[in-house]
Amino acid sequence: MTPQVDRLAVESIVREIVLKRLGTCPGKDRVGHPSRLVVNASARHMHVSPQDLEAMFGPGHQLKPLRPLFQPGTFAAEETVVLVGPRGRVISNLRILGPVRSTSQVELSFTDAIMLGIENVPLRLSGDLEGTPGTFVMGPQGVVELNKGVIRAAMHVHMGPADAEFYGVRHRDLMKLRVGDGAAVTFDQVRVRVDPASRLEVHMDTDEANACALHLAKQVELVKP
């Protein structure tokens, strides 16, 4: 039997290669010192509430960090779940990201949503879940029915206040991201998310990363329209 490949592990390896290729793009985490712009492909994953975590993994269960992610305090957990779509289609080994949140949500690419059989999955920022479809999520100890919470994550950039000041943007503004040189790809609607604890990083899904050949990109540029 051919062993299954952990998609998140593959994404981690790809990110390491990309970071070696990418140059810097000006932002400022402190006066006179530019922040390096990092662009990462975010594979499908789940954020889970404490209640749903216990329902799927047993009473008192807590997430076990597998490896840290780029944003401070966030991590890929050891725990994975199975999504069950409306026509019995499944996505296995969906990684949970920590820490826990007040409400569970599942983030998929457009291709993932088609594979699962869920139609009209909206493009939303994380946490904006009203009017979104739900799904069944199965863990080793139980199954949770989400009445809402399945989204396609809108491309966004995390940044701290100093970077926001440098670029001249505010929380929820829109920016443009140019990936590559020559015949580059430009994404027009990159949502700005400003938080004092954030590091300068753009998140795109795997469909978007494939479309712009992110793994081959040597230049990235973030600009205000």
C-alpha positions as a Markdown table, in Angstrom:
| # | Residue | x | y | z |
|---|---|---|---|---|
| 1 | Met | 0.0 | 0.0 | 0.0 |
| 2 | Thr | 1.3 | 3.4 | -0.9 |
| 3 | Pro | 1.7 | 5.6 | 2.2 |
| 4 | Gln | -0.5 | 8.7 | 2.4 |
| 5 | Val | 1.3 | 12.0 | 2.2 |
| 6 | Asp | 0.5 | 14.7 | 4.8 |
| 7 | Arg | -0.5 | 17.6 | 2.7 |
| 8 | Leu | 0.3 | 20.2 | 5.4 |
| 9 | Ala | 3.8 | 18.7 | 5.7 |
| 10 | Val | 4.3 | 19.1 | 2.0 |
| 11 | Glu | 3.1 | 22.7 | 2.2 |
| 12 | Ser | 5.7 | 23.3 | 5.0 |
| 13 | Ile | 8.5 | 22.0 | 2.8 |
| 14 | Val | 7.3 | 24.2 | -0.1 |
| 15 | Arg | 7.2 | 27.3 | 2.1 |
| 16 | Glu | 10.8 | 26.7 | 3.2 |
| 17 | Ile | 11.8 | 26.6 | -0.5 |
| 18 | Val | 9.8 | 29.7 | -1.3 |
| 19 | Leu | 11.3 | 31.7 | 1.6 |
| 20 | Lys | 14.8 | 31.0 | 0.3 |
| 21 | Arg | 13.8 | 32.3 | -3.2 |
| 22 | Leu | 11.8 | 35.4 | -2.1 |
| 23 | Gly | 13.4 | 38.7 | -1.8 |
| 24 | Thr | 12.4 | 41.4 | 0.7 |
| 25 | Cys | 9.7 | 43.9 | 0.4 |
| 26 | Pro | 9.6 | 47.1 | 2.4 |
| 27 | Gly | 7.5 | 47.4 | 5.5 |
| 28 | Lys | 8.8 | 48.4 | 8.9 |
| 29 | Asp | 8.6 | 46.5 | 12.1 |
| 30 | Arg | 10.7 | 49.2 | 13.8 |
| 31 | Val | 12.1 | 52.5 | 12.7 |
| 32 | Gly | 14.7 | 52.0 | 10.0 |
| 33 | His | 14.4 | 48.3 | 9.8 |
| 34 | Pro | 12.3 | 46.8 | 7.0 |
| 35 | Ser | 10.0 | 43.9 | 7.6 |
| 36 | Arg | 10.4 | 41.0 | 5.2 |
| 37 | Leu | 7.2 | 40.2 | 3.2 |
| 38 | Val | 6.4 | 36.5 | 3.5 |
| 39 | Val | 3.7 | 34.9 | 1.3 |
| 40 | Asn | 2.5 | 31.5 | 2.3 |
| 41 | Ala | 0.0 | 29.0 | 0.8 |
| 42 | Ser | -2.5 | 28.0 | 3.4 |
| 43 | Ala | -3.7 | 24.4 | 2.8 |
| 44 | Arg | -7.2 | 23.3 | 3.8 |
| 45 | His | -7.6 | 23.1 | 7.6 |
| 46 | Met | -9.9 | 23.5 | 10.5 |
| 47 | His | -10.1 | 25.8 | 13.5 |
| 48 | Val | -12.0 | 24.2 | 16.4 |
| 49 | Ser | -13.9 | 25.3 | 19.5 |
| 50 | Pro | -13.2 | 23.6 | 22.8 |
| 51 | Gln | -16.7 | 22.0 | 22.8 |
| 52 | Asp | -16.3 | 20.5 | 19.4 |
| 53 | Leu | -12.8 | 19.4 | 20.2 |
| 54 | Glu | -14.0 | 17.4 | 23.2 |
| 55 | Ala | -16.9 | 16.0 | 21.2 |
| 56 | Met | -14.5 | 14.6 | 18.5 |
| 57 | Phe | -11.6 | 13.7 | 20.7 |
| 58 | Gly | -13.0 | 13.0 | 24.2 |
| 59 | Pro | -13.6 | 15.0 | 27.4 |
| 60 | Gly | -10.8 | 17.2 | 28.5 |
| 61 | His | -8.8 | 16.8 | 25.3 |
| 62 | Gln | -6.4 | 19.6 | 24.4 |
| 63 | Leu | -4.6 | 20.3 | 21.1 |
| 64 | Lys | -1.1 | 18.9 | 20.9 |
| 65 | Pro | 1.2 | 21.3 | 19.0 |
| 66 | Leu | 3.0 | 19.6 | 16.1 |
| 67 | Arg | 4.9 | 22.6 | 14.7 |
| 68 | Pro | 4.7 | 26.3 | 15.0 |
| 69 | Leu | 3.3 | 28.5 | 12.2 |
| 70 | Phe | 4.6 | 31.9 | 11.1 |
| 71 | Gln | 2.2 | 34.0 | 13.1 |
| 72 | Pro | 3.1 | 34.1 | 16.8 |
| 73 | Gly | 1.2 | 31.7 | 19.1 |
| 74 | Thr | -0.3 | 29.7 | 16.2 |
| 75 | Phe | 0.6 | 26.1 | 15.4 |
| 76 | Ala | -0.3 | 23.0 | 13.4 |
| 77 | Ala | -1.7 | 20.5 | 15.8 |
| 78 | Glu | -1.2 | 16.7 | 15.8 |
| 79 | Glu | -4.9 | 16.2 | 15.6 |
| 80 | Thr | -6.6 | 15.6 | 12.2 |
| 81 | Val | -10.3 | 15.0 | 11.3 |
| 82 | Val | -12.4 | 13.7 | 8.4 |
| 83 | Leu | -14.9 | 16.0 | 6.6 |
| 84 | Val | -18.0 | 14.3 | 5.3 |
| 85 | Gly | -19.8 | 16.1 | 2.5 |
| 86 | Pro | -23.5 | 16.1 | 1.6 |
| 87 | Arg | -23.2 | 13.3 | -0.9 |
| 88 | Gly | -21.0 | 11.1 | 1.2 |
| 89 | Arg | -17.7 | 12.4 | -0.2 |
| 90 | Val | -14.9 | 12.8 | 2.3 |
| 91 | Ile | -11.7 | 14.7 | 2.9 |
| 92 | Ser | -9.4 | 12.7 | 5.2 |
| 93 | Asn | -6.6 | 13.9 | 7.4 |
| 94 | Leu | -7.7 | 17.5 | 7.7 |
| 95 | Arg | -5.3 | 19.2 | 10.0 |
| 96 | Ile | -6.5 | 21.3 | 13.0 |
| 97 | Leu | -4.7 | 24.5 | 13.6 |
| 98 | Gly | -4.4 | 25.9 | 17.1 |
| 99 | Pro | -5.0 | 27.5 | 19.4 |
| 100 | Val | -8.7 | 26.8 | 19.9 |
| 101 | Arg | -11.3 | 29.4 | 18.9 |
| 102 | Ser | -14.8 | 30.3 | 20.2 |
| 103 | Thr | -16.4 | 28.9 | 17.0 |
| 104 | Ser | -15.3 | 26.1 | 14.7 |
| 105 | Gln | -14.7 | 26.7 | 11.0 |
| 106 | Val | -13.3 | 24.9 | 8.0 |
| 107 | Glu | -11.2 | 26.6 | 5.4 |
| 108 | Leu | -11.1 | 25.1 | 1.9 |
| 109 | Ser | -9.9 | 26.0 | -1.5 |
| 110 | Phe | -12.4 | 26.1 | -4.4 |
| 111 | Thr | -11.0 | 22.7 | -5.6 |
| 112 | Asp | -11.4 | 21.3 | -2.1 |
| 113 | Ala | -15.1 | 22.4 | -2.0 |
| 114 | Ile | -15.8 | 20.8 | -5.3 |
| 115 | Met | -14.1 | 17.5 | -4.2 |
| 116 | Leu | -16.2 | 17.5 | -1.0 |
| 117 | Gly | -19.4 | 18.2 | -2.9 |
| 118 | Ile | -20.3 | 21.5 | -1.2 |
| 119 | Glu | -21.6 | 24.1 | -3.6 |
| 120 | Asn | -21.5 | 27.9 | -3.2 |
| 121 | Val | -18.8 | 28.0 | -0.5 |
| 122 | Pro | -18.4 | 31.8 | 0.0 |
| 123 | Leu | -15.2 | 33.8 | 0.0 |
| 124 | Arg | -14.9 | 35.1 | 3.5 |
| 125 | Leu | -12.4 | 36.4 | 6.0 |
| 126 | Ser | -11.8 | 34.1 | 9.0 |
| 127 | Gly | -14.6 | 34.4 | 11.5 |
| 128 | Asp | -17.2 | 35.8 | 9.1 |
| 129 | Leu | -19.4 | 32.8 | 9.1 |
| 130 | Glu | -23.0 | 34.0 | 8.9 |
| 131 | Gly | -24.8 | 32.4 | 5.9 |
| 132 | Thr | -22.1 | 29.9 | 5.2 |
| 133 | Pro | -22.7 | 26.1 | 4.6 |
| 134 | Gly | -22.0 | 23.5 | 7.2 |
| 135 | Thr | -20.7 | 19.9 | 7.1 |
| 136 | Phe | -20.1 | 16.9 | 9.3 |
| 137 | Val | -16.7 | 16.6 | 11.0 |
| 138 | Met | -15.6 | 13.2 | 12.3 |
| 139 | Gly | -12.9 | 12.6 | 14.9 |
| 140 | Pro | -11.8 | 9.4 | 16.7 |
| 141 | Gln | -14.3 | 9.7 | 19.5 |
| 142 | Gly | -17.3 | 11.3 | 17.8 |
| 143 | Val | -18.9 | 13.3 | 15.0 |
| 144 | Val | -19.8 | 17.0 | 15.1 |
| 145 | Glu | -22.4 | 18.6 | 12.7 |
| 146 | Leu | -21.5 | 22.2 | 11.8 |
| 147 | Asn | -24.6 | 24.1 | 10.8 |
| 148 | Lys | -22.3 | 26.8 | 9.4 |
| 149 | Gly | -18.6 | 27.5 | 9.1 |
| 150 | Val | -17.3 | 26.2 | 5.8 |
| 151 | Ile | -15.6 | 29.0 | 3.9 |
| 152 | Arg | -13.0 | 29.8 | 1.2 |
| 153 | Ala | -10.6 | 32.0 | 3.0 |
| 154 | Ala | -10.2 | 35.4 | 1.3 |
| 155 | Met | -6.6 | 36.3 | 0.5 |
| 156 | His | -5.3 | 38.6 | 3.3 |
| 157 | Val | -2.2 | 40.1 | 4.7 |
| 158 | His | -1.4 | 40.1 | 8.4 |
| 159 | Met | 0.6 | 43.1 | 9.6 |
| 160 | Gly | 1.5 | 45.1 | 12.7 |
| 161 | Pro | 0.7 | 48.8 | 13.2 |
| 162 | Ala | 4.2 | 49.9 | 12.1 |
| 163 | Asp | 3.8 | 48.0 | 8.7 |
| 164 | Ala | 0.3 | 49.5 | 8.3 |
| 165 | Glu | 1.7 | 53.0 | 8.9 |
| 166 | Phe | 4.5 | 52.3 | 6.3 |
| 167 | Tyr | 2.1 | 51.1 | 3.6 |
| 168 | Gly | -0.5 | 53.8 | 4.5 |
| 169 | Val | -3.3 | 51.3 | 5.1 |
| 170 | Arg | -5.8 | 50.5 | 7.9 |
| 171 | His | -7.5 | 47.4 | 9.1 |
| 172 | Arg | -9.9 | 46.0 | 6.5 |
| 173 | Asp | -8.4 | 48.1 | 3.6 |
| 174 | Leu | -7.6 | 46.4 | 0.3 |
| 175 | Met | -4.1 | 46.0 | -1.2 |
| 176 | Lys | -2.6 | 44.4 | -4.3 |
| 177 | Leu | -0.1 | 41.6 | -4.4 |
| 178 | Arg | 2.3 | 41.1 | -7.3 |
| 179 | Val | 3.9 | 37.7 | -7.6 |
| 180 | Gly | 6.8 | 37.1 | -9.9 |
| 181 | Asp | 8.7 | 39.2 | -12.4 |
| 182 | Gly | 8.2 | 39.6 | -16.1 |
| 183 | Ala | 4.8 | 37.9 | -16.8 |
| 184 | Ala | 3.8 | 38.4 | -13.1 |
| 185 | Val | 0.4 | 37.7 | -11.6 |
| 186 | Thr | -1.3 | 40.5 | -9.6 |
| 187 | Phe | -4.0 | 39.8 | -7.1 |
| 188 | Asp | -6.3 | 42.9 | -6.7 |
| 189 | Gln | -8.1 | 42.3 | -3.4 |
| 190 | Val | -5.9 | 41.4 | -0.5 |
| 191 | Arg | -7.6 | 42.2 | 2.7 |
| 192 | Val | -5.6 | 44.0 | 5.4 |
| 193 | Arg | -5.7 | 42.6 | 8.9 |
| 194 | Val | -3.8 | 44.7 | 11.5 |
| 195 | Asp | -2.9 | 43.4 | 14.9 |
| 196 | Pro | -0.1 | 44.4 | 17.2 |
| 197 | Ala | 1.0 | 40.8 | 17.6 |
| 198 | Ser | 1.1 | 40.1 | 13.8 |
| 199 | Arg | 4.1 | 39.6 | 11.6 |
| 200 | Leu | 4.0 | 40.7 | 7.9 |
| 201 | Glu | 2.6 | 37.8 | 6.0 |
| 202 | Val | 0.1 | 37.2 | 3.1 |
| 203 | His | -2.1 | 34.1 | 3.2 |
| 204 | Met | -3.4 | 32.6 | -0.1 |
| 205 | Asp | -5.0 | 29.3 | -0.7 |
| 206 | Thr | -3.5 | 26.4 | -2.6 |
| 207 | Asp | -5.5 | 27.2 | -5.8 |
| 208 | Glu | -4.2 | 30.8 | -5.8 |
| 209 | Ala | -0.6 | 29.6 | -5.1 |
| 210 | Asn | -0.7 | 27.2 | -8.0 |
| 211 | Ala | -2.2 | 29.9 | -10.3 |
| 212 | Cys | 0.8 | 32.3 | -9.7 |
| 213 | Ala | 3.4 | 29.5 | -9.4 |
| 214 | Leu | 4.3 | 30.8 | -5.9 |
| 215 | His | 6.8 | 28.0 | -5.4 |
| 216 | Leu | 8.9 | 29.4 | -8.3 |
| 217 | Ala | 8.5 | 33.1 | -7.5 |
| 218 | Lys | 11.6 | 35.1 | -6.8 |
| 219 | Gln | 9.9 | 38.5 | -6.3 |
| 220 | Val | 6.8 | 39.6 | -4.4 |
| 221 | Glu | 5.5 | 43.1 | -4.0 |
| 222 | Leu | 2.6 | 44.4 | -1.8 |
| 223 | Val | 1.2 | 47.8 | -2.8 |
| 224 | Lys | -1.7 | 50.1 | -1.9 |
| 225 | Pro | -4.1 | 50.6 | -4.9 |
